[in-house]
Each structure stands twice: as C-alpha cells, then as structure tokens.
C-alpha cells in the first residue's frame, strides 16, 4: 500500500470517524503514519472521545461505560476515563481506569509523540494531530494489545 499524504489521511480519518465503519487496522495505521506528532502541552484541556472501530475486543466497550473523554489538567494530573453519570454530570471513573494517568513524550513507531501513561495498568495512549481540534489515538500495552491489534480512538477538544 502506498503512503497517504497528510490531506488524504485527514479526509480518510474524518470519513471513518463519521461512518463508524469497522476499519482494517492497516488502513488506520496508514492514517496514523501521515499525521504529525503532538507535544504534551497541546493536550492540556478537556477532550470528548470516540472510537475508530477495527474489530478489537475493546470496540463498543467505552460507550457501554458511558465514556465521555479525557481531561488533561497538567502533565501529572490526567483523568483518562471521564464518564457520564446518571444525572448527566461528568466524573473521573478511577475504577474503570484503575487510577488516573500522566502525560509524557514517548517513542512509538519511530517517533516521539505526546502519550498518556495509565497509573494502574500497563497501558499507554499515543496521540497524533488530525487538525487543530482533533487527535487520533492508539492504545498500546500489555492488556490492550490483543492478537497484535491496537485499539484506535479519537479526541475532540471541548
């Protein structure tokens, strides 16, 4: 398969995010490869999340726990599992997330990019920029890498 240009990757990303079609992980990896890395300071703030289905066992599980997104207060104060309570309020579900997280620059696939390291489980979420408001994420780690497949997701600022 040929490499995508950044513009092609962005268009393909938004098409897949909107349609929620199950994508071949290789196609999502081609999008990832064409996107620019992110610095940790760019993560600060609140983000609404969504999945990029790929046939991973995690597909659909975030919606089932009413996951809203992530909040990065600082490098060392990250709420990875911000969920929606029955009354509509948002809260950090530390039981599901097995604690909270911190943000670091981490090498992944030959690039150093902003990544979120969970406090209580061997999982790292790596991020790349789709546009000024949108990040693509890949969940990586001992418990998330299933049958050599990563879990893919996105974050939208706000």
N, C-alpha and C positions, 0 to 999 in steps of 0.2 A: 504494500500500500504506500502511496505517496504521502509526503508530509503536507499538512494543511498550512495555508497562510493564516496569520492572526485573524483577519477578517472572515475567512471561511470557518475558522474554529469558533469564533463568536457567534456567527449565524447558526452553525450546527448546534452549538450549546443551547441557544435560546429555543430552537425548534424542538430539541429533545426535552428540555425542561418544561416547555409549554404542553407538549403532547403527552408526556409521561409514558411514552412507549418504552418497552424493555429494549435496551441497547446492548450490543455486543461490547464487552469491556475493551476490546481492541479499538473500537471506534471512540470510546470515551478517552482512552489513553492517547489517541491521536489529537483530540481536542486539547487535553492537558498539555501535551508536548509543545503546542503552538502558543500557549498563553504565557504572559510574563510572571515572574516571581513577585512576591509580596513581602514587605518589611513588617515587622511586628507592630510598630507604631500605627500602621494603617489598619490594624484590626480593632483598635480601641473604639468601643461603642456597642450598640445593640444591633443584632442581626436576626432576621427572620429566616428560617431554614426550609429546605425542601430536598427531596430525594431525586436522584437520577437512576431509575431502576435498571438493573443489569443482571437480574437473576440471582443476586446474592441473597443468602438467607436473611439478611437484615432488611431487605426490601419490604416496606409496609409496617415495620415494627415501630418506627418513630411516630408515625401517625397514630398507631394504636395506643401509645403512651401520651398522646396529645403534646408532642414536642413542638414548641414554637420556634426555637432557635438558640443562639448563644449570645452571651454578653461578656465583653472583654473590658473590665474596669481598668486593668493595668496588666503588665507582664505577668504578675504573680497573683492576680485575682481574676480568674476566668470562671464563668458559670456556663459549662458546656451543655447542660440539659435544662434549659429554661422551658418549662411546660405550662400548659393552661389548666388552671384549677376549675372545679365545677362552677364557681361563681364568675368565671371569666378572667380572674386575676392571673398574673404570671408569677411563677416561683421557681427556684432552683431545686430540681429534684436530685438531691445528693445520693439517694438510694439507688436510683437507676444508673446515675453517672459514677457511682462508687466513689463519691467525693466530688471535688471540683477539679480545676486544672490550672496550668500556667502556659505561657506562650514563649516560644523560643525560635531562633533561626536554626533549622535542621536540614541537613543534607538528605535529599530524596531524589533518586533518579538522576544523579549527577549535578543537581542544582541545590543551592541553599535558599530555602523559602520559609516564610512565617509558618509556624506549626504550633498546634496546641497539644500539650502532653497531659494526659489524664493523671490525676494524683493517685488513684486507687486501682488502676488496671493497666496492663501493658498495651496501651493504645495511643497512637499519635494521629492527629488530623493534620494533613498538609494542605496549604492553600495557594491558589494562583488567581490572578486577576482576570475577570472576564470583561468588565467595564468599571467605571468609577463607582458603581453601587453594588456590584455583584462579584462574588468569589466562587470558584469551583473548589470543592474539597475532595480529598481522597483519605479515607480512614484506613490506617495501616497498623499492624501489630499482631501479636500472638493470637489474640482472641478474635480479631476482626478479619484476618486473612484466612479465608475459607476456600479450600480447594484451589489455592493460588489465585484467588479472586479478591479484589479490594471492594469496599463499599464506597460508592460515589454519591456526593450530595452537593448542595449549593447553599450560599448565604446571600441574602439581600439586605443591604443596610436599611435600618429603620424599624 
